Amino acid sequence: MSLPSTDVSLGSRYRALQQTIARLAEQYEREPARVQLLAVSKTRSSVEIRDCAVAGQLQFAENYLQEALVKIDDCADLPLTWHFIGRIQRNKTRDIASNFSWVHTVDRPQIAQRLHDQRPPELGPLNVCIQVNLDGASNKGGIQEQEVPELAAAVMALDRLQLRGLMTIPEPADNLASQRQPYRRLAALLQELARDYPGVNTLSMGMSADMEAAIAEGTTLLRIGTALFGPRNTEAP
Ligand SMILES: *Cc1c(COP(=O)(O)O)cnc(C)c1O
């Protein structure tokens, strides 16, 4: 019989992180169950993911499709939920639609249509967040604020997609007040959207460096890599 490969330090980092999140949720008077941790496992091994799952984490997010497919397969015996948070290339939509439960980076109607058409019906609807580009940086994904209603309506019309909310990746800022600004805008956008679509209530926002700002502004899904797994050696696999 082999010993479990549990990495004690990963387990203790996980517990410390959950405590930090719980403390911040309390500080900002957020309902703890509405501030969830999504473990960003890009560049991490299947062993690290399994260790994290042993510690209690079941939701994982990946940016790079080929890398993700290997790990999804390696961990197929575990009850994990997989989220895609990378840029979506047109020719990758089939694999995304058939291997993930959530996609956070939908930013054009054509991609929504392809994900819908390629979603195997027996898997149930694919959960979708619309990515919003709040700072107008042209080098990253996301639609402009004013385009959100139109794309939301397009997603709502597709029955194999379930619109869940909004996601953003802001420009890094080094103080809490500046970090809070884009998250406040995203939260306001979600409120507007929820007037038309009451079930839409996910705010995918906040990373290791700005989780306090995101919790303060109402995040429901923190996307955390470094603060859980430690520093990454590389950005890309
Ligand atoms: C890598 C990544 C994260 C996690 O970043 P950390 O700083 O490691 O917490 C969150 N969201 C997206 C979209 C990412 O690509």
The ligand as an ORCA input file, in Angstrom:
! r2SCAN-3c Opt
* xyz 0 1
  C      -3.413     33.256    -13.354
  C      -4.753     33.819    -13.223
  C      -5.327     34.040    -11.955
  C      -4.622     33.766    -10.656
  O      -3.597     34.673    -10.421
  P      -2.751     34.649     -9.054
  O      -2.122     35.992     -9.030
  O      -1.758     33.546     -9.186
  O      -3.689     34.418     -7.943
  C      -6.627     34.535    -11.918
  N      -7.322     34.809    -13.049
  C      -6.798     34.614    -14.262
  C      -7.619     34.929    -15.458
  C      -5.495     34.134    -14.396
  O      -4.993     33.957    -15.617
*
